[in-house]
């Protein structure tokens, strides 16, 4: 691996991408509105929408 010129830049680029991604993720988590988070959390439990029985017919 030492014979490849510039091989050390690839780990640095991947570390930078990893750091930027999780920094942006943490920023979104802390700045997202609590009502939006609660609405998305309750979405799987929401039974207000009718079930399309045609899609379940075999």
N, C-alpha and C positions, 0 to 999 in steps of 0.2 A: 504493500500500500504506500510505502514511502516513495516509491518510484513515480507515482502519479503526481504531476504538478498541480498545485492548488487543491489537494484533497482535504486540507484542513478547513477550507471555507465551507464545505457542505455541513459539517456538524454545527458550525456557528450559525449558518442560515437556518437550519432546522431548530436550533435552540431559540433563535430570534422569533421565528414563526410561532413556536410553542408559547413563548412568553407573551407575545402580542395577543394571541388568541385568548389565553386565559386572563390577561389583564382586561381585555374588552369584555369578556364574559363576566368577570367580577364587577366591572363598572355597570353593566346592564342589570345585574342582579340587585345591586344596591340602589340604582336609580329608577328601577321599574316601579310603577304605581302598585300599591298593595291591593287595590281593588282588581286590577288586571290579573295579578298573581292568584288571587282568591277565585276569580271567575274561571281561569284556566284550570285551577286545581279541582273545582267542582264539576267541570265539564263531563268527565266520565260518569258521574252520578246523575246527570240531568236526564230525566225521563219525559220531558215536555214534548219532544219531537216524536211524531208517529213513526212506527216501524214499517218499512216498505216490505210487505210480505212477498211481493213478486220476486225479490232478489233472493229469497230463501227457498223458493220452490225448486224441487229437483226434477 
